[in-house]
C-alpha cells in the first residue's frame, strides 16, 4: 500500500453514509464493492429475501424509497453484503415515515414481544427512545445458582447517538418465573435510574437509564447495569436478548456453579417470536464452568443461550 494516497471513494462513501441521502450511499457502496445488481439480488434471495432488479435499480437511482418490513430486512442483509456498518443503510432509509413504522414493527413484534396491551403496562416509558442510538456492542453476564435458577444479570452496552440530544436507554427484563419472581435493578454505572415500571403478572421490568449528559450525533457512550432476581426460585434453561436493530457485537455469557452444571449448552437465533430457531450451535462449557456466545453483526430477532440439565 502506498503512503500518502487518499482513498477518495472511501471518503465519499463515509460522507454519504453519515449525511445521506440514502440512494447516494447505496450507489457508492455498490460501486466500491464492484457488485452487479444481479449479484445483490442473488445474495438476497439466498437469505430468503426476494427483491426485483428494477426495485434495486430504483433504490440506487433515488426513484423509489424502501418501504415496509421486507425492505427493512433487505437493507439489513445489504449492509452485510456490501461490508457496511450495521444500521447504516437502515438509518438513512428510516428517514421516511413508512420505514420508521416498519423498523418499529420489526422491533416490537419480532425482538421484544411487546404487544399493545403489554405496552400499556409501561405507561410513561417509551422503548422507542432506544431508536435514537445505535447499539454498537452489548455484553451480558448471567449467573445461575446451585438451585439452577437465574440469580443475576450484569450488562455493559456501547452506543452511538444517531441524533443530537439522545440521553437515555430503556432496559427491559422479563423473568422466566413469571409472577413467581421478578427482576430488581440493583446497580448502574455511568448512568442513573429514571422511571421504572413493572408488569407483575409476567415478571416484566422496564427501566429508563439516563446518561450523564445529552449526546451529540455520532458521539459514543458506555454504561452498565445489574439486575438481581428475587422471589420464588424457579429452574431456568435459557437466557436470551432481543435485538430491534442489527448489532455489530453481542456477547452472552452464562456462569454456572460446580454443583449445578448442565449436560449440554447451545446458542440459537430466532428472527421473530415464533418458537422455531433459524440456527443453533452447541457451545463448550469450559473449566471455568461458563459458556458463551459471541454474535458478530447480530441480526434482528432473539439471540440466546440455552442448556439441558438432564
LOTITOR-811162 format. One record per atom (N, C-alpha, C): x, y, z; residue in one letter. Coordinates in steps of 0.001 Angstrom, whole numbers, padded with zeros to 6 digits, always signed. Layout:
LOTITOR-811162
XYZa
...
***
This chain:
LOTITOR-811162
+000852-001192+000000x
+000000+000000+000000x
+000887+001241+000000x
+000604+002237-000853x
+001388+003453-000960x
+000928+004451+000084x
+001868+004991+000852x
+001524+006016+001822x
+001269+007321+001102x
+000414+008159+001704x
+000141+009454+001111x
-000942+009434+000053x
-001483+008253-000270x
-002540+008141-001265x
-003887+008203-000562x
-004737+009123-000960x
-006037+009293-000333x
-007073+008447-001062x
-007831+007653-000306x
-008895+006844-000888x
-010146+007713-000993x
-010261+008423-002104x
-011356+009372-002283x
-012704+008672-002242x
-012797+007508-002870x
-014071+006780-002901x
-014515+006414-001491x
-013569+005987-000657x
-013908+005621+000720x
-014394+006834+001500x
-013743+007987+001291x
-014160+009212+001972x
-015555+009632+001537x
-015829+009528+000231x
-017150+009912-000275x
-018230+008982+000275x
-017903+007688+000351x
-018874+006743+000905x
-019128+007044+002378x
-018078+007321+003132x
-018238+007623+004558x
-019124+008855+004750x
-018929+009877+003921x
-019758+011078+003999x
-021215+010777+003656x
-021422+009956+002619x
-022789+009617+002211x
-023492+008795+003290x
-022762+007881+003922x
-023355+007078+004994x
-023704+007941+006201x
-022934+008991+006399x
-023192+009884+007533x
-024324+010869+007244x
-024302+011455+006053x
-025217+012562+005762x
-026339+012209+004800x
-026222+011082+004067x
-027225+010745+003091x
-027037+011541+001803x
-028015+011505+000901x
-029252+010735+001021x
-029032+009232+000835x
-030081+008477+001097x
-029986+007025+001053x
-029486+006517-000293x
-030080+007007-001396x
-029734+006437-002706x
-028273+006684-003061x
-027721+007834-002635x
-026322+008120-002920x
-025406+007172-002150x
-025729+006907-000886x
-024926+005977-000085x
-024967+004574-000681x
-026153+004133-001110x
-026263+002805-001701x
-025483+002730-003002x
-025598+003738-003843x
-024889+003733-005122x
-023376+003684-004915x
-022862+004473-004001x
-021419+004494-003785x
-020933+003185-003155x
-021742+002576-002298x
-021361+001292-001705x
-021289+000201-002762x
-022253+000195-003678x
-022264-000804-004755x
-021052-000607-005667x
-020758+000640-005995x
-019609+000918-006866x
-018297+000494-006199x
-018174+000789-004916x
-016928+000469-004213x
-016712-001034-004134x
-017784-001804-003955x
-017676-003256-003868x
-017653-003915-005238x
-017982-003124-006276x
-017959-003621-007657x
-018845-004856-007832x
-020042-004759-007294x
-021013-005843-007419x
-022143-005410-008340x
-022610-006333-009149x
-023744-006038-010029x
-025042-006160-009243x
-026095-005548-009778x
-027403-005677-009140x
-027879-007123-009174x
-027506-007847-010224x
-027876-009268-010302x
-027244-010054-009151x
-025981-009731-008825x
-025316-010403-007705x
-026000-010074-006389x
-026345-008804-006200x
-027041-008408-004980x
-028380-009131-004861x
-029108-009204-005985x
-030403-009888-005967x
-030228-011351-005594x
-029210-012013-006163x
-028976-013431-005865x
-028597-013639-004404x
-027729-012772-003864x
-027303-012905-002476x
-028484-012697-001525x
-029350-011766-001850x
-030543-011546-001030x
-031456-012765-001081x
-031635-013318-002271x
-032506-014487-002435x
-031973-015682-001656x
-030652-015815-001583x
-030056-016918-000825x
-030387-016824+000661x
-030690-015625+001122x
-031067-015423+002521x
-032579-015358+002699x
-033311-015669+001637x
-034760-015748+001735x
-035499-014451+001475x
-034813-013430+000988x
-035463-012153+000700x
-035390-011901-000806x
-036538-011764-001434x
-036592-011615-002887x
-036950-010172-003240x
-036028-009503-003916x
-036217-008114-004339x
-035952-008044-005840x
-036851-007396-006578x
-036706-007303-008023x
-035531-006433-008437x
-034973-006742-009611x
-033872-005925-010135x
-034300-004475-010340x
-035517-004292-010799x
-035999-002926-011029x
-036089-002166-009703x
-036501-002857-008641x
-036586-002204-007331x
-035208-001783-006836x
-034215-002692-006960x
-032851-002348-006562x
-032332-001159-007361x
-032638-001153-008676x
-032206-000055-009532x
-032863+001257-009121x
-034166+001216-008818x
-034876+002419-008399x
-034315+002945-007071x
-034018+002029-006134x
-033418+002455-004861x
-032090+003167-005110x
-031309+002590-005992x
-029959+003119-006234x
-030010+004483-006922x
-031008+004697-007751x
-031109+005949-008514x
-031990+006992-007831x
-032602+006635-006708x
-033433+007574-005980x
-034826+007741-006534x
-035243+006840-007417x
-036581+006943-008000x
-037643+006291-007117x
-037211+005485-006164x
-038138+004851-005230x
-037417+004681-003898x
-038191+004729-002795x
-037601+004610-001470x
-038032+003285-000841x
-037144+002611-000093x
-037527+001353+000568x
-038697+001579+001521x
-039650+000655+001508x
-040819+000752+002375x
-041193-000637+002879x
-041617-000721+004126x
-042163-001956+004673x
-041128-002886+005282x
-041641-003939+005918x
-040798-004884+006646x
-039813-005608+005734x
-040286-006040+004554x
-039393-006799+003674x
-038218-005939+003224x
-038492-004659+002946x
-037413-003761+002543x
-036436-003545+003694x
-036959-003436+004910x
-036075-003255+006065x
-035150-004452+006221x
-035691-005650+006049x
-034866-006856+006148x
-033839-006886+005025x
-034234-006474+003811x
-033297-006451+002685x
-032134-005496+002961x
-032415-004353+003563x
-031353-003392+003856x
-030379-003946+004894x
-030889-004674+005875x
-030003-005302+006860x
-029047-006275+006184x
-029562-007045+005243x
-028717-008001+004530x
-027728-007284+003612x
-028191-006218+002947x
-027306-005474+002049x
-026124-004871+002810x
-026354-004450+004047x
-025255-003906+004847x
-024147-004930+005015x
-024534-006197+005215x
-023532-007247+005332x
-022875-007564+004002x
-023662-007645+002938x
-023134-007969+001610x
-022156-006897+001133x
-022478-005632+001417x
-021664-004514+000953x
-020595-004107+001969x
-020481-004866+003042x
-019470-004609+004068x
-019612-003207+004646x
-020835-002870+005033x
-021134-001563+005611x
-021404-001703+007103x
-021256-000632+007869x
-021575-000697+009304x
-023037-001067+009520x
-023288-001841+010583x
-024659-002209+010918x
-025500-000953+011126x
-026716-000966+010611x
-027706+000108+010740x
-027470+001270+009786x
-026366+001293+009034x
-026034+002483+008247x
-027081+002775+007164x
-027418+001788+006348x
-028446+002000+005321x
-029824+002125+005947x
-030071+001303+006974x
-031386+001323+007621x
-031650+002689+008253x
-030618+003300+008839x
-030784+004621+009456x
-031158+005667+008404x
-030478+005645+007249x
-030789+006616+006204x
-032186+006391+005637x
-032528+005121+005442x
-033846+004821+004865x
-034967+005140+005841x
-034688+005052+007147x
-035744+005256+008138x
-036142+006710+008263x
-035547+007575+007437x
-035999+008968+007407x
-037426+009071+006902x
-037897+008040+006173x
-039282+008059+005693x
-040199+007475+006757x
-041430+007960+006808x
-042390+007510+007812x
-042678+006019+007676x
-042791+005529+006424x
-043083+004104+006223x
-041986+003229+006791x
-040720+003620+006574x
-039632+002798+007078x
-039513+002904+008585x
-039790+004069+009155x
-039770+004170+010612x
-040805+003227+011209x
-041970+003160+010563x
-043015+002285+011058x
-042613+000820+010896x
-041966+000485+009786x
-041533-000894+009553x
-040475-001313+010569x
-039505-000420+010835x
-038479-000731+011824x
-039111-000944+013186x
-040084-000101+013533x
-040752-000228+014821x
-041491-001546+014927x
-042178-001940+013840x
-042913-003201+013862x
-041969-004381+014013x
-040835-004340+013307x
-039856-005410+013437x
-039390-005526+014878x
-039073-004359+015472x
-038533-004388+016816x
-039520-004891+017850x
-040679-004277+017927x
-041616-004603+018987x
-042174-006006+018851x
-042483-006427+017641x
-043085-007745+017461x
-042048-008856+017425x
-040981-008654+016639x
-040029-009734+016400x
-039007-009889+017503x
-038567-008775+018091x
-037483-008872+019062x
-037958-008810+020498x
-038941-007950+020793x
-039300-007734+022183x
-040594-008421+022597x
-041448-008746+021657x
-042705-009391+022019x
-043629-008476+022795x
-043515-007156+022620x
-044351-006209+023345x
-045593-005867+022521x
-046679-006525+022833x
-047948-006244+022174x
-048518-004948+022747x
-049501-004326+022074x
-050049-003060+022571x
-050551-003125+024011x
-051164-004255+024419x
-051666-004335+025792x
-050509-004380+026800x
-049409-005000+026412x
-048249-005029+027303x
-047565-003674+027329x
-047561-002956+026210x
-047001-001623+026177x
-047747-000696+027134x
-049061-000913+027262x
-049860-000062+028148x
-049394-000163+029594x
-048851-001329+029967x
-048372-001516+031335x
-047113-000700+031608x
-046470-000210+030564x
-045232+000551+030724x
-045491+002050+030587x
-046682+002502+030967x
-047080+003885+030749x
-045990+004850+031246x
-045634+005777+030361x
-044621+006763+030693x
-043224+006383+030253x
-043013+005126+029891x
-041710+004674+029404x
-041858+004249+027949x
-041058+004827+027094x
-041159+004575+025651x
-039920+003837+025160x
-040048+002530+024818x
-038886+001797+024286x
-038318+002389+023008x
-039108+003235+022312x
-038602+003854+021087x
-037464+004832+021359x
-037242+005186+022625x
-036082+006021+022954x
-034793+005347+022509x
-034803+004012+022476x
-033599+003277+022068x
-033283+003440+020588x
-034261+003881+019791x
-034009+004073+018368x
-033206+005340+018103x
-032971+006143+019147x
-032153+007346+018988x
-030667+007033+019032x
-030326+005791+019379x
-028924+005386+019430x
-028734+004095+018652x
-027519+003869+018207x
-027148+002583+017616x
-026440+001773+018689x
-026832+000518+018844x
-026179-000365+019799x
-024956-000972+019122x
-023767-000513+019516x
-022532-000975+018892x
-022038-002282+019495x
-022242-002457+020791x
-021819-003681+021468x
-022653-003853+022721x
-022985-005100+023041x
-023733-005409+024258x
-023182-006709+024834x
-022739-006661+026088x
-022180-007821+026775x
-023061-008139+027980x
-023525-009382+028054x
-024392-009803+029143x
-023766-010988+029869x
-023639-010862+031197x
-023136-011940+032047x
-024257-012389+032966x
-024637-013664+032843x
-025724-014235+033632x
-025142-015242+034615x
-025601-015175+035857x
-025176-016121+036879x
-026330-017041+037233x
-026083-018354+037199x
-027079-019356+037555x
-026648-020008+038870x
-027559-020076+039844x
-027231-020572+041172x
-027267-022082+041289x
-026957-022565+042497x
-026962-024005+042773x
-028355-024602+042614x
-029394-023766+042773x
-030773-024237+042604x
-031200-024229+041141x
-030248-023975+040253x
-030479-023954+038806x
-031388-022815+038366x
-031478-021794+039186x
-032284-020619+038867x
-031375-019443+038533x
-031843-018583+037635x
-031087-017382+037292x
-031037-016459+038500x
-029834-015981+038832x
-029670-015173+040030x
-029344-013721+039732x
-028571-013460+038703x
-028209-012071+038425x
-027834-011901+036961x
-027896-010669+036527x
-027521-010293+035166x
-026725-009000+035231x
-025535-009010+034645x
-024756-007783+034514x
-024627-007464+033037x
-024899-006218+032670x
-024867-005806+031265x
-023959-004603+031101x
-023209-004600+030004x
-022437-003429+029585x
-022774-003142+028130x
-023187-001920+027843x
-023615-001547+026496x
-022788-000377+025981x
-022490-000415+024692x
-021804+000673+023998x
-022750+001171+022910x
-023058+002455+022946x
-023990+003013+021970x
-023363+004214+021270x
-023928+004546+020119x
-023548+005742+019368x
-024823+006506+019056x
-024817+007793+019312x
-026029+008585+019139x
-026317+008846+017663x
-027557+008640+017255x
-027984+008935+015891x
-028425+010383+015741x
-028751+011027+016866x
-029300+012384+016837x
-028639+013221+017920x
-028771+014513+017810x
-028357+015396+018896x
-029396+015319+020011x
-028938+015112+021244x
-029852+015136+022378x
-030226+013794+022957x
-029760+012691+022379x
-030067+011374+022965x
-029522+011332+024388x
-030357+010880+025343x
-029923+010945+026741x
-030357+009767+027588x
-030864+008685+026940x
-031336+007566+027753x
-031385+006279+026945x
-031507+005181+027691x
-031682+003857+027102x
-032678+003112+027990x
-033633+002425+027376x
-034643+001700+028140x
-034232+000244+028267x
-034051-000192+029498x
-033712-001587+029803x
-034996-002363+030036x
-035133-003494+029376x
-036302-004364+029527x
-035836-005745+029974x
-036438-006258+031033x
-036066-007569+031567x
-037331-008320+031940x
-037380-009604+031542x
-038541-010427+031853x
-038093-011707+032536x
-038658-011971+033699x
-038302-013165+034463x
-038905-014404+033824x
-038142-015503+033845x
-038648-016771+033333x
-039675-017381+034276x
-039715-016893+035518x
-040638-017460+036506x
-041983-016753+036518x
-042185-015793+035620x
-043448-015084+035584x
-043694-014341+036879x
-044926-014439+037414x
-045277-013713+038628x
-044601-014283+039870x
-043962-015463+039776x
-043316-016071+040936x
-042009-015376+041297x
-041439-014633+040388x
-040174-013952+040638x
-040148-012655+039836x
-039204-011815+040149x
-039102-010538+039441x
-037647-010087+039432x
-037358-009152+038546x
-036026-008581+038497x
-035997-007233+039183x
-034917-006961+039891x
-034727-005672+040542x
-033431-005052+040037x
-033493-003807+039624x
-032306-003087+039177x
-031503-002699+040411x
-030347-003324+040603x
-029603-003162+041845x
-028413-002222+041736x
-027862-002002+040551x
-026746-001067+040408x
-026628-000604+038975x
-026011+000553+038786x
-025766+001103+037456x
-024378+001727+037429x
-023839+001893+036233x
-022561+002557+036051x
-022643+003524+034892x
-022196+004752+035083x
-022217+005813+034071x
-023632+006144+033607x
-024598+005904+034460x
-025977+006280+034186x
-026739+006298+035512x
-027884+006944+035507x
-028733+006952+036699x
-030106+006426+036325x
-030828+005966+037311x
-032131+005353+037075x
-033198+006435+036978x
-033973+006378+035903x
-035113+007267+035742x
-036388+006551+036174x
-037379+006580+035318x
-038651+005930+035644x
-038531+004410+035558x
-039272+003733+036421x
-039305+002269+036441x
-040770+001826+036403x
-041055+000836+035588x
-042391+000256+035518x
-042270-001268+035580x
-043278-001924+036135x
-043300-003387+036202x
-044659-003899+035749x
-044645-005120+035280x
-045873-005847+034917x
-045848-007141+035730x
-046351-007128+036963x
-046179-008266+037874x
-046669-009599+037328x
-047735-009588+036527x
-048280-010865+036047x
-047318-011605+035139x
-046366-010876+034505x
-045413-011501+033601x
-043968-011343+034065x
-043768-010707+035225x
-042414-010512+035716x
-041600-009578+034851x
-042259-008586+034216x
-041571-007673+033312x
-041115-006427+034056x
-039875-006030+033828x
-039301-004817+034391x
-038861-003916+033245x
-039237-002643+033303x
-038766-001647+032347x
-038179-000491+033136x
-036970-000072+032762x
-036311+000996+033496x
-035602+001937+032522x
-035755+003217+032743x
-035006+004220+031989x
-033623+004379+032617x
-032608+004293+031801x
-031250+004542+032253x
-030807+005868+031632x
-030667+006887+032457x
-030341+008234+031987x
-028824+008413+031914x
-028342+008875+030764x
-026912+009115+030594x
-026475+010334+031417x
-025166+010479+031592x
-024634+011614+032334x
-024900+012938+031635x
-025090+012887+030322x
-025273+014113+029550x
-026007+013766+028254x
-026487+014785+027592x
-027066+014609+026270x
-025940+014418+025262x
-026124+013471+024357x
-025078+013136+023394x
-025248+013927+022099x
-024140+014225+021471x
-024170+014799+020127x
-024269+013663+019111x
-024743+013969+017925x
-024849+012952+016890x
-023466+012359+016619x
-023381+011037+016582x
-022125+010344+016350x
-021309+010098+017605x
-021694+010678+018740x
-020934+010502+019978x
-021226+009123+020580x
-020188+008495+021125x
-020349+007178+021744x
-020496+007301+023255x
-021057+006237+023846x
-021272+006236+025300x
-021274+004793+025791x
-020729+004577+026989x
-020668+003243+027598x
-021357+003301+028957x
-022214+002339+029222x
-022884+002298+030526x
-023118+000850+030943x
-023334+000665+032251x
-023540-000669+032821x
-024818-000681+033654x
-025372-001861+033831x
-026438-002036+034817x
-026453-003486+035278x
-027000-003704+036470x
-027078-005047+037030x
-028472-005284+037573x
-028985-006473+037312x
-030316-006876+037768x
-030177-008134+038615x
-030829-008135+039770x
-030869-009311+040623x
-032257-009931+040554x
-032292-011246+040580x
-033560-011960+040515x
-034013-012287+041935x
-035197-011834+042292x
-035723-012063+043636x
-037086-012738+043532x
-037497-013363+044637x
-038771-014071+044643x
-038563-015567+044705x
-039581-016309+044389x
-039520-017770+044456x
-038607-018324+043365x
-037578-019103+043751x
-036663-019647+042737x
-037382-020577+041769x
-036954-020545+040528x
-037510-021422+039507x
-036390-021806+038555x
-036270-023075+038293x
-035202-023543+037418x
-035328-022904+036036x
-034201-022467+035504x
-034198-021832+034196x
-033341-022639+033233x
-033655-022528+031955x
-032907-023291+030961x
-032405-022457+029806x
-032498-021122+029919x
-032007-020289+028823x
-031897-018838+029258x
-031140-018080+028482x
-031127-016622+028580x
-031117-016104+027157x
-031934-015073+026884x
-031987-014550+025523x
-032160-013045+025542x
-031768-012436+024405x
-031843-010981+024269x
-032401-010663+022887x
-033354-009746+022840x
-033985-009376+021580x
-033373-008123+020995x
-032954-008188+019734x
-032394-007049+019019x
-033464-006411+018143x
-033675-005124+018313x
-034602-004400+017456x
-033945-003997+016144x
-032645-003747+016195x
-031852-003396+015025x
-030557-004197+015081x
-029891-004371+013960x
-028632-005133+013973x
-027630-004551+014968x
-026798-005419+015535x
-025780-005012+016500x
-024449-005639+016093x
-023387-004842+015940x
-022106-005395+015489x
-021527-006458+016417x
-021760-006356+017724x
-021188-007342+018639x
-022135-007586+019811x
-022568-008830+019941x
-023450-009245+021031x
-022809-010440+021721x
-022538-010307+023028x
-021891-011368+023795x
-022823-011803+024930x
-023119-013095+024970x
-023921-013687+026045x
-023060-014718+026764x
-022842-014522+028070x
-022037-015482+028839x
-022833-015922+030059x
-022852-017234+030290x
-023584-017806+031413x
-022600-018508+032338x
-022645-018164+033629x
-021760-018752+034632x
-022553-019721+035510x
-022081-020974+035575x
-022750-021989+036374x
-021959-022267+037652x
-022612-022966+038602x
-021976-023400+039838x
-021449-024817+039676x
-020434-025173+040469x
-019834-026509+040360x
-020822-027617+040703x
-021837-027299+041524x
-022843-028302+041894x
-024097-028206+041031x
-024021-027443+039949x
-025169-027331+039038x
-024644-026997+037645x
-024106-028017+036969x
-023541-027849+035634x
-024423-028596+034629x
-024896-027951+033584x
-025743-028637+032594x
-024943-029655+031794x
-025674-030587+031158x
-025007-031622+030359x
-024670-031124+028957x
-025363-030085+028498x
-025102-029533+027165x
-025599-028101+027105x
-024967-027309+026230x
-025298-025888+026104x
-025298-025523+024617x
-026223-024647+024200x
-026364-024292+022792x
-026636-022784+022661x
-026230-022227+021524x
-026663-020882+021193x
-027668-020975+020051x
-028539-019969+019942x
-029578-020026+018909x
-029993-018615+018508x
-030714-018552+017405x
-031260-017294+016896x
-032648-017556+016354x
-033599-016718+016748x
-034944-016730+016181x
-035210-015369+015575x
-035518-015304+014265x
-035765-013997+013645x
-037010-013308+014189x
-037901-014041+014845x
-039112-013442+015393x
-039519-014207+016645x
-040748-013984+017110x
-041188-014600+018352x
-041713-016027+018174x
-041669-016558+016964x
-042060-017942+016769x
-041071-018873+017474x
-041534-020054+017937x
-040636-020937+018681x
-039528-021561+017850x
-039696-021637+016533x
-038692-022285+015685x
-037419-021454+015627x
-036276-022110+015741x
-034985-021440+015690x
-034421-021539+014275x
-033884-020429+013764x
-033322-020443+012421x
-031916-021021+012420x
-031239-020997+013567x
-029898-021560+013655x
-029619-021971+015086x
-028790-023002+015250x
-028405-023452+016578x
-027017-024074+016495x
-026252-023967+017578x
-024887-024483+017599x
-024533-024848+019030x
-023915-026017+019236x
-023539-026425+020587x
-022334-025615+021058x
-022366-025250+022344x
-021303-024464+022952x
-020557-025296+023991x
-019237-025174+024069x
-018492-025891+025108x
-018673-025215+026470x
-018637-026011+027528x
-018621-025499+028892x
-017208-025705+029417x
-016476-024617+029632x
-015065-024709+029963x
-014786-025040+031412x
-013499-025064+031735x
-013073-025370+033101x
-013579-024327+034094x
-013856-023121+033602x
-014399-022073+034464x
-015888-022252+034724x
-016462-023313+034139x
-017887-023633+034283x
-018769-022528+033687x
-018326-021982+032582x
-019115-020975+031884x
-019196-021325+030408x
-020217-020808+029764x
-020387-020954+028319x
-020725-019581+027758x
-020263-019311+026536x
-020545-018001+025971x
-020836-018095+024478x
-021579-017108+024021x
-021897-016965+022598x
-021509-015567+022174x
-020719-015471+021112x
-020349-014172+020543x
-020974-014083+019153x
-021818-013100+018967x
-022506-012898+017692x
-021998-011603+017069x
-021370-011705+015910x
-020903-010538+015183x
-021911-010179+014095x
-022184-008911+013957x
-023206-008436+013024x
-024541-009131+013309x
-024915-009138+014587x
-026158-009784+015005x
-027370-009157+014352x
-028237-009988+013805x
-029408-009514+013083x
-030621-009407+014001x
-031632-008721+013519x
-032861-008517+014277x
-033453-009853+014708x
-033997-009884+015892x
-034624-011092+016404x
-034092-011439+017781x
-034340-012663+018186x
-033967-013126+019519x
-032721-013991+019433x
-031687-013616+020176x
-030452-014384+020276x
-030362-014929+021695x
-029987-016208+021836x
-029973-016769+023172x
-028994-017902+023357x
-028843-018266+024615x
-028086-019450+025025x
-029036-020312+025854x
-029149-021571+025507x
-029981-022495+026285x
-029160-023699+026673x
-029629-024416+027690x
-028873-025558+028196x
-029829-026645+028685x
-029317-027877+028711x
-030057-029051+029162x
-029482-029502+030498x
-030352-029652+031489x
-029894-030121+032790x
-029750-031636+032852x
-030561-032321+032076x
-030543-033800+032135x
-030308-034383+030749x
***
